[in-house]
Amino acid sequence: MKDGKHIEAMLNYTHAIKIQPNNHEFYSNRSLAFLKLEQHYHAREDSLKVIQLNPTWPKVSRYCIGNRRSLFIKSSGEISQLR
């Protein structure tokens, strides 16, 4: 995604998730792609899936809470799950 191909990345991770639906890294990476595309609802949904699959994965907090914490507080009452 460093080259700005966020739509392509999102589509590739979506395909990978269909093949390996329990791979938390795919959801984490797709969440970042969604954030770059300003698709915050989808980024949040993928973040919650990462937490469900691997609650200790450190990137979920960096990508999905980080600088966008207020966004998630506004969009969901489930912020306690993201802490």
Secondary structure, DSSP 8 states (H G I E B T S, - for coil): -TTS-HHHHHHHHHHHHHH-TT-HHHHHHHHHHHHHTT-HHHHHHHHHHHHHH-TT-THHHHHHTGGGHHHHHHH-TTHHHH-
